[in-house]
Every structure is written in structure tokens, then in C-alpha cells.
């Protein structure tokens, strides 16, 4: 898989996790609230500028954590909340993510 496609997939799953979190925790309907929009933009910027994308699968698998401590905690909270819930909204995307994460763990 090419690097740009990996970045797009990572940004897509991150967006969907944040959107689900925002809908359930902040009561939004169509758009992200200001805090979640800020987190999504931050995550997107980190993914777009990642120098390790060619060799890593997802940020959680990376040995270098480039997120600021406060943003890292926020994205962890989102992922803990949204991780398994997202499978009901986007089963193919989540299954692919889980398989790719498992593959990376075995390497």
C-alpha cells in the first residue's frame, strides 16, 4: 500500500472515531464541536507530516509519539470510547484496521 493511501486511511478512521465520540459525549449532530474539530485538525496535521508512515501502520504502533501530552490524552480518551463502538457504524473499516494492527504486531 502506498504512503498516501495509508495516511488517508488513518485520517479517515481517526475522523470517524472523533465524530462518534463528539456525537455521543457532546451531543453534536452533523459537525464536530470546537474542541473535537481542534483535536481532529491536530491529528490530521500529525498524520500528514509523519516521517514514519512508510514503515508503521498506525500512530498507536509508532515508537515515536509526536503528539503533545494533552492531545495524546484526548485522543486516547476518544479511542477508548469509540474503538469498539465504531464497529457497528463502519464494520469493514474497523475490521481492516484491526487486521492491519495485528499484522504489525507480529512483525
Secondary structure as the mmCIF struct_conf table of DSSP 4:
data_model
#
loop_
_struct_conf.conf_type_id
_struct_conf.id
_struct_conf.beg_label_comp_id
_struct_conf.beg_label_asym_id
_struct_conf.beg_label_seq_id
_struct_conf.end_label_comp_id
_struct_conf.end_label_asym_id
_struct_conf.end_label_seq_id
HELX_RH_AL_P HELX_RH_AL_P1 UNK A 3 UNK A 26
BEND BEND1 UNK A 29 UNK A 31
HELX_RH_AL_P HELX_RH_AL_P2 UNK A 34 UNK A 48
TURN_TY1_P TURN_TY1_P1 UNK A 49 UNK A 49
TURN_TY1_P TURN_TY1_P2 UNK A 51 UNK A 55
BEND BEND2 UNK A 57 UNK A 58
HELX_RH_3T_P HELX_RH_3T_P1 UNK A 59 UNK A 61
BEND BEND3 UNK A 63 UNK A 64
BEND BEND4 UNK A 67 UNK A 67
HELX_RH_AL_P HELX_RH_AL_P3 UNK A 69 UNK A 82
TURN_TY1_P TURN_TY1_P3 UNK A 83 UNK A 84
HELX_RH_3T_P HELX_RH_3T_P2 UNK A 85 UNK A 88
TURN_TY1_P TURN_TY1_P4 UNK A 89 UNK A 89
HELX_RH_AL_P HELX_RH_AL_P4 UNK A 91 UNK A 106
#
